Amino acid sequence: MDNANSANVNQPSTSTIITQQIAIEGMTCDKCVARVDKALRSIPGVESVQVDRQAALAAVTFDSTRTNIAALHESLLAAGYKPASKTN
């Protein structure tokens, strides 16, 4: 093992990147998809957004140390859409 990697061997995983699916009401067109995408991407800590209009879902990958579900929901509400955490 080289010295560059030896410092990381005994450190616990501190992964804070999570992906959350959010159900979204009110998306009726491609412009809505663009607005939802822009609203979610504007939040610091959001790494990726995939919006599916037909399924009425957004999959958001974010750093949970920088933002949270409540902030994502608030951003969607401010953009004019009604969010809800998807339950399986």
Protein Blocks (a to p, Z undefined) as FASTA:
>chain_A
ZZklmmmmmpccfbfbdcdddddehiabfklmmmmmmmmmmpghiabdcddfklopacdd
ddfklbcfklmmmmmmmnopacddddZZ
